Amino acid sequence: MDGADFLIIGGGIAGLSAAARLGRHGRTIVLEAEDAPGYHSSGRSVSYSHFGIGNAAVRGLTAYSRTFFEAPPEGICETPLCRVAPSLWFAREGQQEALAALQAAMAGFTDAIEEIGAEEIARRCPVVRTGPGAALHGLLDPYALKLDGDILLQSFVRMVRGTRGTILTGRRIAAIERRGDRWRVGTETGETFEAPILIDAAGAWADGVARLGQVRPLGLRPKRRTIIAVDPPPGVDPSGWPFVHSIAGDFYMLPEAGRILASPADEVDDDPCDAQPEDYDLALAADRLGHYTTVPVARIAHRWAGLRTFAADRVPTAGFAPDAPGFFLLAGQGGYGLQTAPAMAEAVEALAMDTPWPQGLAALGVMPETIRPERLLDA
């Protein structure tokens, strides 16, 4: 039997970033079911940091996390975690109200948002259809960040191991029980682990882990999203294009490694699983790309799907379960797990160790009650 101060189920961005902070206070063990950390949602994200998604709480967590990305702690990585890469939202005639609402929502967190017209949209991304019946109005965030998701994950792995933490892969959970003042976890490989604090950071599987420990689940909702990669038009270099979004919320695209990634921004209810793209969703992605842009889709070079798991109010959750001492819920990161991970890790540290709440989070409107599970379980 292996003992620790913190036992974390889930080796995605939530579990790894939490382990990196909690490792300052004691020994951590991270148990990941797959053969590598970040296999599911964390490893399939488009990895951007911007203020165009989520609600005020998510934007606050995003704003707080930017410092970590732009100036990471010394020694955690040899290459930058991010680069400035603009993000652009476009609207057709009749959609100006939605564009104005987005601008107002972002205004409290950045003063850099610019209103642009069809001519500037076309200059920034020549393949977006502009003019009557197409994109006429836009918002540009010139200081959005393109995150390197792989380097970010590996940096947190390095931080965990730097605190003498342990990351064990290929450990699927078979049993969870409370023994005295400790939680005991058994794996399908026959190993047993114990700790006074058990952190459920299992992503789409978090409710299942809670049930296994006879803890009330949060009511999480896994939703599948599909992305395709296509070649740009012949002779066109997309590398300087922004991350482009339809204000209708039914399409986005961005350049990546010489290709164009596109998604219908779908949210299809799904069970916790190794999500795979389905034919209809692939066809929808290609159709939206052709509808909003002039990019020809001769073939889909690559395709994948991932699960984005939400709480009912779409705010990430962190805090001890009110019905189970020592059982800490860390789930519901939705599509913003990477861009909020540094802030959420500090929040986990404060809540798990009962230390002062980060003043920077409070200044951004993110308080303990904003993310604690009681808001969901008492509703």
Secondary structure, 3 states (H helix, E strand, C coil): CEECCEEEECCCHHHHHHHHHHCCCCCEEEECCCCCCCCCHHHHCCCEECCCCCCHHHHHHHHHHHHHHHCCCCCCCCCCCEEECCEEEEECCCCHHHHHHHHHHHHCCCCCCEEEEHHHHHHHCCCECECCCCECEEEEECCCEEECHHHHHHHHHHHHHHCCCEEECCCCEEEEEEECCEEEEEECCCCEEEECEEEECCHHHHHHHHHHCCCCCCCCEEEEEEEEEECCCCCCCCCCCCEEEECCCCCEEEEECCEEEEECCCCEECCCCCCCCCHHHHHHHHHHHHHHECCCCCCCCEEEEEEEEECCCCCCEEEECCCCCCEEEEECEHHHHHHHHHHHHHHHHHHHHCCCCCHHHHHCCCCHHHHCCHHHHCC
